[in-house]
Amino acid sequence: MSKTRTILCFFDYFYPAFKSGGPARSALGLAEVLNKAYKIKIITRDRDKEDVQPMNNIVSNTWNTVKNIEVFYWDTFKYRAFTNAVRESNTDLYYVNSFFSFRFSILPLLLIKSGILPKRKVVLAPRGEFSTGAIGLKKRKKMLFIFIFRPFYNGIIFQASSALEDIDIKKIFPRATVKVALNLRSPSEFSSLRFQTNNKEESKLKVVYLSRIDRKKNLEYSIDVISKSKNRIELDIYGIIDDANYWRSCLRLIEIVNVEKQGAIRYCGVVQPDQVNQVIAQYDLMILTTLGENFSHAILDSFMASRPVLIANTTYWTNLVDAQAGWDLPLDAPRQFIDVLDRLSDMQSNDFERFCTGAYRVAENYFNNPKYLEDYKKLFD
């Protein structure tokens, strides 16, 4: 298909940024896949999450060519640079990759609606921001925000990443036009991967948490259920600390558990994107008891590393028991999480291997599904 249409994407973070976790990886995968069918252009900030200096190997406030994609790395203090970049893009469609981001959602929509920027069709992807768990954090502030800015979202097409997110969006905007198109990851990420065997030790379980550390990810819950397992389960935590107060609460719980379990939990820092697969493969299981995700790239990363997951039933990934790829369980039933951990820690390596095989097959099925790109063509065309 020829690149007949130009789509201008507004992303808070884009490659080589990585500290935001899933959002940056999702943005890269989306851009790489869609750039085969459209002319993709991107406006993003020129520094990574929490950084005060621009990223290396990019030029701020001008168009850069990154992975065959035109990217404008914006110094967000330069308003005129932003408006000029939008006009220069000659876009046919705007793709807004957040709802609550001021600079990359509210600002462009205000400028488009007011006529300061060229009026074009707008597709907006809330990326799980309307899930029950996400909207419940600072709910009063978010609902006030939605009420004030509701008029600016009339006529916009919303993208949901799953049927569940479709429902979440319509709870907030009952009359919204919503189309479902799953989060994309670049096939090149999977092309060089191979199934990785596991040598699990009997009566032992090595568990990994690899995600941002904030209240939404619900790390405390994971620590709590692990602490209540009858066996000694090791948990290594990787991720950027987004919420320092929440992390302090986690540390207090970790200290108690480590006294009782003799040092079973530890924080291991941040993993570079190109090391994620290697790190996860060192463990038996990934745990993520998030309050809500529209997708969760960390879960797909675990499948790509041939490792099953123990997760809350608040993400796109469901029916994992049937696929022998893991367990998606309700957060109001912690005993179920504990029982799974107990069974897995007692399991022998040859029995556990079938869950590793099932996990890898889920990743294969995801990357081999041609429907995903077709859904985006319907969304944009």
ZAMARGU-4260 file (C-alpha; in steps of 0.2 Angstrom, whole numbers, plus 5000, padded with zeros to 4 digits):
<rodrens>
0) 5000/5000/5000 | 5007/5017/4995 | 5010/5030/5008 | 4995/5041/5002 | 4991/5049/5019
5) 5002/5058/5032 | 4998/5055/5051 | 5005/5067/5064 | 5007/5058/5081 | 5008/5067/5097
10) 5018/5057/5109 | 5024/5062/5127 | 5039/5050/5124 | 5047/5042/5109 | 5063/5033/5105
15) 5076/5034/5111 | 5066/5038/5127 | 5063/5023/5138 | 5060/5028/5156 | 5041/5029/5154
20) 5041/5011/5150 | 5026/5004/5140 | 5020/5021/5132 | 5037/5024/5124 | 5038/5006/5118
25) 5020/5006/5111 | 5024/5023/5102 | 5039/5015/5093 | 5030/4999/5089 | 5015/5009/5082
30) 5026/5021/5072 | 5037/5007/5064 | 5022/4996/5059 | 5011/5010/5052 | 5025/5019/5043
35) 5024/5004/5031 | 5006/5010/5026 | 5006/5028/5029 | 5018/5043/5031 | 5021/5044/5050
40) 5027/5060/5058 | 5029/5062/5076 | 5030/5077/5088 | 5037/5072/5105 | 5047/5080/5120
45) 5066/5081/5118 | 5070/5073/5135 | 5066/5057/5144 | 5055/5056/5159 | 5061/5066/5174
50) 5076/5071/5164 | 5081/5090/5163 | 5093/5088/5148 | 5088/5083/5130 | 5092/5066/5125
55) 5109/5062/5116 | 5109/5060/5097 | 5094/5070/5094 | 5092/5089/5089 | 5079/5099/5098
60) 5066/5109/5089 | 5069/5102/5072 | 5064/5087/5062 | 5075/5071/5064 | 5075/5055/5054
65) 5074/5041/5067 | 5071/5023/5061 | 5065/5030/5044 | 5052/5041/5053 | 5052/5060/5054
70) 5052/5065/5072 | 5052/5083/5079 | 5060/5083/5097 | 5052/5098/5105 | 5059/5108/5119
75) 5042/5111/5127 | 5046/5129/5133 | 5047/5134/5114 | 5028/5136/5110 | 5031/5144/5093
80) 5042/5129/5088 | 5028/5117/5092 | 5015/5127/5081 | 5027/5128/5067 | 5031/5110/5067
85) 5013/5105/5066 | 5010/5117/5051 | 5026/5110/5042 | 5020/5092/5044 | 5006/5095/5031
90) 4996/5081/5040 | 4980/5073/5034 | 4976/5067/5052 | 4981/5070/5070 | 4984/5055/5081
95) 4984/5060/5100 | 4991/5046/5111 | 4984/5052/5128 | 4970/5060/5136 | 4977/5069/5152
100) 4993/5075/5145 | 4993/5094/5144 | 5006/5097/5131 | 5002/5082/5120 | 4984/5081/5121
105) 4975/5096/5128 | 4986/5109/5120 | 4985/5102/5102 | 4966/5100/5104 | 4964/5117/5110
110) 4974/5124/5096 | 4965/5113/5083 | 4948/5117/5089 | 4952/5136/5090 | 4958/5136/5072
115) 4976/5141/5077 | 4982/5124/5069 | 4974/5117/5054 | 4958/5107/5057 | 4959/5089/5053
120) 4951/5073/5059 | 4958/5068/5076 | 4960/5050/5083 | 4963/5049/5102 | 4970/5034/5111
125) 4967/5036/5130 | 4979/5021/5133 | 4970/5014/5148 | 4968/5031/5157 | 4949/5027/5159
130) 4950/5010/5167 | 4942/5008/5184 | 4959/5007/5193 | 4967/5022/5183 | 4952/5034/5185
135) 4951/5029/5203 | 4968/5037/5207 | 4965/5056/5210 | 4947/5053/5203 | 4940/5070/5209
140) 4953/5079/5200 | 4952/5069/5184 | 4933/5070/5183 | 4933/5089/5185 | 4946/5089/5171
145) 4934/5079/5160 | 4919/5090/5164 | 4929/5106/5160 | 4936/5100/5143 | 4922/5089/5137
150) 4917/5101/5124 | 4934/5100/5116 | 4932/5081/5113 | 4916/5082/5103 | 4919/5074/5085
155) 4934/5065/5090 | 4936/5046/5086 | 4942/5037/5101 | 4954/5022/5099 | 4952/5007/5112
160) 4965/4994/5113 | 4952/4981/5118 | 4934/4978/5120 | 4936/4981/5139 | 4943/4998/5136
165) 4929/5002/5124 | 4917/5000/5138 | 4928/5011/5149 | 4928/5025/5137 | 4909/5025/5135
170) 4907/5026/5153 | 4916/5043/5152 | 4909/5048/5135 | 4893/5038/5132 | 4890/5045/5114
175) 4908/5043/5109 | 4913/5035/5092 | 4925/5021/5098 | 4935/5009/5087 | 4946/4995/5093
180) 4964/4993/5087 | 4976/4983/5098 | 4993/4991/5104 | 5006/4987/5091 | 5024/4981/5093
185) 5037/4980/5079 | 5039/4962/5072 | 5057/4965/5072 | 5057/4964/5091 | 5052/4946/5089
190) 5060/4940/5074 | 5077/4936/5082 | 5069/4928/5098 | 5069/4909/5101 | 5060/4899/5114
195) 5070/4898/5130 | 5070/4883/5141 | 5068/4885/5160 | 5077/4875/5174 | 5066/4878/5188
200) 5072/4871/5205 | 5059/4861/5215 | 5052/4869/5231 | 5058/4886/5224 | 5051/4900/5213
205) 5061/4915/5206 | 5048/4929/5202 | 5051/4945/5193 | 5042/4962/5193 | 5047/4973/5179
210) 5037/4989/5177 | 5036/5007/5183 | 5034/5008/5202 | 5018/5018/5206 | 5002/5016/5215
215) 4993/5010/5199 | 5005/4995/5196 | 5000/4989/5214 | 5017/4982/5218 | 5012/4981/5237
220) 4999/4968/5233 | 5011/4957/5224 | 5023/4958/5239 | 5009/4954/5251 | 5004/4938/5242
225) 5021/4932/5240 | 5025/4935/5258 | 5010/4923/5262 | 5016/4909/5252 | 5020/4893/5262
230) 5037/4892/5253 | 5051/4904/5251 | 5049/4914/5235 | 5062/4925/5228 | 5056/4942/5220
235) 5067/4954/5211 | 5060/4971/5207 | 5065/4981/5192 | 5058/4998/5187 | 5059/5016/5187
240) 5052/5024/5204 | 5038/5035/5198 | 5030/5038/5215 | 5043/5040/5229 | 5030/5040/5243
245) 5022/5024/5236 | 5039/5016/5235 | 5043/5020/5253 | 5027/5011/5258 | 5033/4996/5248
250) 5050/4997/5256 | 5042/4996/5273 | 5033/4980/5268 | 5049/4973/5260 | 5059/4975/5276
255) 5046/4965/5286 | 5045/4951/5273 | 5064/4950/5272 | 5065/4948/5290 | 5053/4934/5290
260) 5059/4926/5274 | 5077/4929/5276 | 5080/4942/5262 | 5068/4935/5249 | 5064/4952/5240
265) 5076/4965/5233 | 5076/4980/5221 | 5087/4978/5206 | 5086/4995/5197 | 5081/4999/5179
270) 5083/4988/5164 | 5088/4995/5147 | 5075/4990/5133 | 5087/4979/5124 | 5090/4969/5140
275) 5072/4965/5145 | 5071/4948/5136 | 5088/4942/5144 | 5083/4948/5161 | 5065/4940/5162
280) 5072/4924/5155 | 5083/4922/5171 | 5067/4920/5181 | 5052/4907/5182 | 5037/4919/5182
285) 5032/4937/5180 | 5020/4945/5193 | 5010/4961/5189 | 4994/4964/5200 | 4991/4981/5191
290) 4975/4990/5195 | 4971/4992/5176 | 4980/4992/5159 | 4974/4994/5142 | 4987/4982/5136
295) 5004/4980/5146 | 5019/4978/5136 | 5028/4970/5151 | 5016/4955/5150 | 5020/4953/5132
300) 5039/4954/5136 | 5037/4940/5148 | 5028/4929/5134 | 5042/4934/5122 | 5055/4928/5135
305) 5045/4911/5136 | 5040/4914/5154 | 5022/4913/5161 | 5014/4927/5171 | 5003/4929/5186
310) 4993/4944/5184 | 4977/4953/5189 | 4962/4951/5177 | 4963/4970/5173 | 4973/4969/5157
315) 4970/4964/5139 | 4978/4947/5142 | 4965/4935/5148 | 4960/4916/5148 | 4979/4912/5151
320) 4975/4896/5160 | 4967/4889/5144 | 4983/4894/5134 | 4994/4887/5148 | 5003/4904/5148
325) 4999/4910/5165 | 4985/4915/5177 | 4974/4931/5176 | 4965/4932/5193 | 4953/4945/5202
330) 4962/4956/5214 | 4948/4953/5227 | 4953/4935/5229 | 4971/4936/5235 | 4970/4918/5241
335) 4970/4912/5223 | 4986/4921/5220 | 4994/4913/5235 | 4988/4896/5229 | 4995/4898/5212
340) 5012/4903/5220 | 5012/4888/5231 | 5008/4876/5217 | 5021/4883/5206 | 5035/4883/5219
345) 5032/4864/5222 | 5031/4860/5203 | 5045/4851/5195 | 5055/4858/5180 | 5048/4846/5167
350) 5030/4850/5172 | 5033/4869/5173 | 5041/4869/5155 | 5023/4867/5147 | 5019/4884/5154
355) 5034/4892/5146 | 5030/4884/5130 | 5012/4891/5131 | 5019/4908/5135 | 5030/4908/5120
360) 5015/4903/5109 | 5005/4917/5115 | 5019/4929/5109 | 5020/4920/5092 | 5001/4922/5090
365) 5001/4940/5094 | 5015/4944/5081 | 5008/4933/5068 | 4990/4940/5068 | 4988/4951/5052
370) 4971/4958/5059 | 4980/4971/5070 | 4986/4982/5055 | 4969/4980/5047 | 4961/4987/5062
375) 4972/5003/5061 | 4968/5005/5043 | 4949/5005/5047 | 4953/5017/5061 | 4962/5030/5050
380) 4954/5027/5033
</rodrens>
